[in-house]
């Protein structure tokens, strides 16, 4: 229990020192590129959905860039890794729209992140490293599966939504998106960079609650989330539980992998929900 109440390290420097200007630049560039991608949706003859896919990829690329900036304290050199991951995300998103097998390209994104960041001490400090115990990964898989099954049972029995795979190709693309974009950037930015930096100045619970609140807002603002009131209420409940659980797994294991496993497993169940 001491671990959950103690700071990650004794440093008490303001967690935003030095990162505001590059974060603002990354946000501005990401917003401009996302808007440009969305504007292509109205181009006559453009393949349906490709512009939205590119915009989604650019949003996640912005999350990655922000995470890199926060993790490195605003040090120079963040543009190159951001561009590499952006290209990988956009390619994976577009390929998944063109073909169900194209979703396999998402598997390359975590490997690219590991390749460009795994050798840096400041990046490893946010959890891009092996967990202290394989048990933490098992716990993450179990926690994600429990929350996912609980979601499916609750929604199907209470609100009458179906639980099925409407299309194998669409399901593969959705899970691929979670593996290479959704879950990856959630762990990287929120439970990795932001949580680690907050935990240096605060204790575990304030840092975990703050970061989890940001995650909840991120999903509530996601245009892909169905507008039904019960779905949005469920998103707050399950994202809060998942977020706090992933912060706990990060604290226990020292790695992002258990929380990543929990998030992927939960969303793999969520994708079975036919709304």
N, C-alpha and C positions, 0 to 999 in steps of 0.2 A: 504493500500500500504506500510505502514511502516513495516508491518510484513514481507513482501517479500524482504525487503532490509536490515533488521536488523539481526545480528547474533542470533543464537538460544540461546546462553548464552555467557557471557563475556569472557570465557576462551580463551586464545590465544596460548595455547600450540601446538607444532607441532603435526599434526594429526597422524603421523606415529610413535610417540614415543612408544617404547616398544612392538610394534606388528609385526615388521619385522621378527624376528626369528621364532615365532610360525606360522606365515603366510607362510614362506618359507617351514617349516616342513609340514604343511598341503598341500601345493601345490605339494611338492615332493611325499608325500604319495598318494595323489589323482591321480597324473599322473602315478605313478607306478601301482596302482591298476587298473586304467582305461586301461593302456596298457596290463596288464595281462588279463583283461576281454576280450579285443579285440582279443588277441592271441588265445582265445578259439574258435573263429569263424572258424578257419581252422581245428579244431579237427573233424575228420571223425565221422559221426553219431550224432553230436551235433544238437539239434533242431534249425532250422533256426531262426535267429533274436534274440535269447536269449542272446548271447554274446554282441551284440550291445545294447540291452536293459539294461543289467547290466552295461555296460560302461557309458551309458547315465545317469543312476541313480547315479553312482559314481562321475560323473562330478557335478551333482546338490548337492550331499553330500559334495563335496569340497567347493562349493559356500556357503553352510550352515556353514561349519566349519570356513571359512574365515569370514563370517558375525559374528559368535559368538566371534571370536578372536578380531575383530575390535570393536565390541560392548562392550566387557569387558576389553578393553585396554591391551590385551595380558595376562590376568590373567590365572593362572593355573586352570586346571579342564575342559578345552575345549574338551579333547579327549572323555570323556564319552558321553556328549550329541551328539558329532559328530558321534560316533559309533552307538548310538541309532537311530538317524535320517538316517544314511547310511543304516542300516539294514531295516528300514521301507521303504525307497525309493527303494532299490534293490528288496525287496519282492513285492512291488506294481508293479514295472516295469515287473518283471517276471510273476506275476499272470495275468497282463493285456495282456501279449503275449500268455499265455496259454488259456485264456478264456475272452470273452467280459465282462462278469460279474466280472472278476478279476480286472478290472479297478476301481471298487468300493473301492478297497483297498487304492487307492490314497486319499480317503477322510479321512483316519486315520492319514495321515502325518501332515496336519495342526493342528489336535488335539494334536498330540504328541509334536509338536513344542510349542504349547500353554501350554501344561502341564509341560514341562521341563524348560520353560523360563518365564512363566507368573508371577512367584512369585519373580523374580529377579529385583531389581531396575534398574540396568544397562541395562537389556534387555527391560524392559518396556520403558526406556528412548528413545529407537530407534523406538518406535511406536507400540510395541506389547501390545496394550491396547485398550480399547474402544474409539471410536471417541467422540469428544466433542459434536457433533450434528449428528443425523441420516440423516440430510440433506446432509452431506458430502458423505455418502454412496450412497444416491440417485443420487447425482451429479456424483459420480464415475461410477455407472451403466449407467447413461445417456451418459457420455463422452465415455465410452468404446463402447456402442451401436452405438453412432454417428460415431465414427471412423471406427467401423467394417462395418456398412452399407455403409459408404462412400467408403471404400476399395472395397467392393463387387461390388458396382455400377460402380466405376471407372475402375476396372480391367475387369469386364464383358463387359462393353460398349466400352472400349478403346482397349483392347487387345484380347477380344473374349474368355476369359476363362469361363468355366462353373461354375455355382453355384448350387450345389446339394450335397446330402448325398449319396456317392457311396455305403457305407456299414454302417449300423447302429452300428455294433460292432466296426468297426474301428473308427467311429466318437466318440463313447462313450470312447474308449481307449484314443483318442487324447485329448478330453476335460478333462478326468481324469488326464492325464499327466499334463495339464495346471494347474489344480486345486492343485494337490499335489506335483508338481515338478517345472514346468516352471515358472508360475506366482508367486508361493510361494517363490522360491529362488531369483527371480528378486526383489521382494519387500523386502525380508529379507536382502539380501546383498547390493543391490544398493540403493534403496530408504530408507532402514532402516539404516543399519550400516554405510555404506560409506557416504551417504548424511548427516546423523545426525552428524557424526564426522567432515566432511568438514564444515558443517554449523556452528560449534562451532568456527572455525577460520576465515571463510570467510563469505561474505554476501550471501543472497539467490541465486541470479542469477549465480555467479561464481560456487557455489557448485552444483546447479541444472544442469548447462551446462556441467560441468566436469563429473558428474555421468551419465548423459544421453549419453554423448559421449562414455563412457565405455559400456553402455547397447547396443548402436548401434554396436560397435565393436564385442561385445559378440554374437549378432545375425548374423552378417555378417560372423563370423567364424564358425557358426553352420553348420555342414555337412548336416543337414536335410533341410536347406534352398535351394530351387531350384536354379540352376546356371543361369537361364535366367536373362539378364541384367535388364529388366523391373521389375522383382520381387525383385532384389537386390536394385534397386533405390527406389522402393516402401517401402522396409524394412527400409531404411535410413529415409525416410520421415515420415512414420507412427510410427516407434519406437522413433523418435525424439519428435514428438508431444505427443505420449503416455507417454514417459519418463518425459518430462517437466510438463505435466498435473498431473502425479502421484506425482511429487515433490511438486507441488502446493497443491494438496489434502493433502499430508502429513503435509505441513506447516499449512494449514487451520484447519485440524481436530486433529492434534497431534497423529494420528493413521495411521497404514499401511493398515487398512481395506478398506478405500475408493479406494486407488490405486490398491489394490489387486482385488477388485470388478471390477474396470475398466479394468485391464489387463485380467482377466478371461473372461469378456464379449467380449472384442475385439478379443481374440483368439478363442472364441467359434464361432464368425462370420468368422474368417480367415479359420477355419477348414472346412467351407462350400465351399471353393474355390477349384475347381477341376483343377489341373494343368496337 
